[in-house]
Amino acid sequence: MPSRGTTIILFQSSLSRARSVLESFTEGYSGTIICDGYSAYDKIDGITFANFGGHVRRYWLKADGK
């Protein structure tokens, strides 16, 4: 298991965005995942989701009416 502070970057490609795909991919993992905020990915035990910065900016601009 990596020490605290170690960053690991993994990408998974799938033809489906089903929640079951992410649950399978993260089996045995606990920590933070940066993603696009897709609502199917919330509330998986042991995982904290953080929105990707580019998507946060898009939501901010949309709320600001730009």
C-alpha angles and dihedrals in degrees: 000000000000119000120253111284096029113131120214121186118202130170127196125191122203137164088230133057091202116145089237090065091058093042090054093046094050098042108142093011127117124179139066128328122192110213144146097276095254104175095226088068099062126108104021109156114258095010129105116198122214121188119242109254095237091056093047089054091050092052090047093052091046091052090047090055097244 
